[in-house]
């Protein structure tokens, strides 16, 4: 939900604050939920990664690729507006083939509407970097130190595996996965200490101004302060979760659990859902229809308060669609 809020172009101060730890939280939780039984047999782990990450990436990326020209004719893409000046064009057969090969072989080249899918490649590859590191180091903190050192070096030399472009981001993802694993394996409970929440809030606020970055772009010197800042912020989310659980409000809990269980749907459909608000703005303010393709939102209006509508729609539409789809599926099974 914080990722959707950032994509909705909320006020810069809020966007920069949440962007400091929103994506690392996913990697941390992946490590936190890692089961050590996989260390004895890599094949179940590999199967789970392929079916849970690579296959959804492949399926939805190829579907959205096939719909590229349809989206172009609907002005969801255009040759005038886009993301940071990058506009779109109609695809030829060779364009389709080029993007399809890139999607299949290196998890790149997916459509603009699936822009957040870069995370899936980092999680997929980072999981295996983490796996082999933890297999050698087990629960030793030295594994994290090695991964951080490699991340700094890869960032400094700007090096990556040719063609597959596996490098800094994937190694940094493995760092956060390892942190989550260490936190769980050593049964740490730092998140239960209220002072940590206060320190995290302050540190993220300072960091978002002086060493602001995201998982997508950063310089080598930011790796360590960013890792510390993001980790403390993630633990503060643990603390907040604990407080919510103590309130015993089943409605809030059920909503958050449902949202967490359907992260993939939210990741896949929220950019397209944001276009609903953009279309409303085009109609209300008489904007050119091609401005519908401004990505991810029509920024001028979003920064002036419309981000709230973008956020609500970006979260609720994918979740509501998922809920309805599941209910229809249950009814169909009952009839059969």
PEJO-V820148 format. One line per field, one symbol per residue. ss: DSSP state (2 for helix, 1 for strand, 0 for the rest). psi: psi as a letter, one per 20 degrees, with the letter a starting at -180 (. if undefined). burial: # if it has 16 or more other ideal C-beta (glycine too) atoms within 10 Angstrom, else .. A space follows every 10 residues. Layout:
BEGIN
ss = ???
psi = ???
burial = ???
END
This chain:
BEGIN
ss = 0222222000 0222222220 0222222222 2200022222 0222222222 2222222222 2222220222 2220000000 0010010000 0022222222 2222220000 0222222222 2222222222 2222222000 0222222222 2222222000 1000010222 2222222222 2222200002 2202222222 2222222222 0000000000 0222222222 2222222222 2222222002 2222222222 2022222222 2222222222 2222200022 2220000022 2222222222 2222222222 2222222222 222220
psi = hhggggiilr qghgghghih igghhggghg hhjppihhhi ohghgggggg hhgggggggh ghghghjghg hghjjhqrjh qcoliorrrq qrghgggghg gggghjlrjr qhikhiihhh ghggghhhgg ghghhhickp ihgggggggh ggghggilqr pqgilpcggh hhghghghgh gghghjlqkh iiohhhgggg ggghgghigh lprrigpqrh iigghggggh ghhghhhggg gghghhhkoh ggghghgggh ilhggghgih ghhhhghghg hgghjkqphi ihippirngg hgikhihggg ggghghghgg ggggggghhg gghhh.
burial = ########## ....###### ########## ##.#...#.. ....#...#. ..##.###.# ##.##.###. ##..####.. #......#.. #.......## .##...##.# ####.##### ########## #.##..#... ..##.###.# ##.##..... .....##### ########## ####...... #....##..# ..##..##.. #####..#.. .##..##.## #########. .......... ........#. .#.####### #####.###. ##....#... ########.. ##...##.## #.###.###. .#........ ......
END
